[in-house]
C-alpha cells in the first residue's frame, strides 16, 4: 500500500514512469502493471467512499 501511495504521489508530480520505475528498482513492465493495479485500487476506494456518502440519502428516500 505504501508503494502504491508513493507511486500515486509521483504520478501526480508528472514524473516519467521510467524514472519512477528506476527509483524503485522495478522492472518497467512490472511497474506498468502495478501502476494500473494501483489506479484501479484507488478508483475502487473512491467509489466505495462515494457509495458510503450516498447511502444515507438513499435510505431517506426509502423511509
C-alpha positions in Angstrom: 0.0 0.0 0.0 2.8 2.4 0.9 4.4 1.6 -2.5 1.0 2.4 -4.1 0.8 5.7 -2.3 4.3 6.7 -3.3 3.5 5.7 -6.9 0.4 7.9 -7.0 2.2 10.8 -5.4 5.0 10.6 -8.0 2.4 10.3 -10.8 0.8 13.4 -9.5 4.1 15.2 -9.9 4.1 14.2 -13.6 7.3 12.2 -13.3 8.0 9.9 -16.2 7.0 6.3 -15.4 10.5 5.1 -16.5 12.1 7.4 -13.9 9.9 6.2 -11.1 10.5 2.6 -12.1 14.2 3.2 -11.9 13.8 4.9 -8.5 12.0 1.8 -7.1 14.4 -0.6 -9.0 11.4 -2.2 -10.6 11.2 -3.7 -14.0 9.4 -1.3 -16.3 6.7 -3.8 -17.4 6.1 -4.9 -13.9 5.8 -1.3 -12.9 3.3 -0.5 -15.6 1.1 -3.5 -14.4 1.4 -2.3 -10.8 0.6 1.3 -11.8 -2.6 0.1 -13.4 -3.4 -2.0 -10.4 -2.8 1.0 -8.1 -5.0 3.2 -10.2 -7.8 0.6 -10.1 -7.5 0.2 -6.4 -7.7 3.9 -5.9 -10.7 4.1 -8.2 -12.4 1.3 -6.3 -11.6 3.0 -3.0 -13.0 6.3 -4.3 -16.2 4.5 -5.5 -16.7 2.8 -2.1 -16.3 6.2 -0.3 -18.8 7.8 -2.7 -21.2 4.9 -2.1 -20.9 5.3 1.7 -21.5 9.1 1.3 -24.6 8.5 -0.8 -26.2 5.7 1.3 -27.8 7.9 4.0 -29.5 9.9 1.3 -30.7 6.8 -0.4 -32.1 5.4 2.8 -34.0 8.6 3.5 -35.8 8.0 0.1 -36.9 4.6 1.3 -38.5 5.9 4.5 
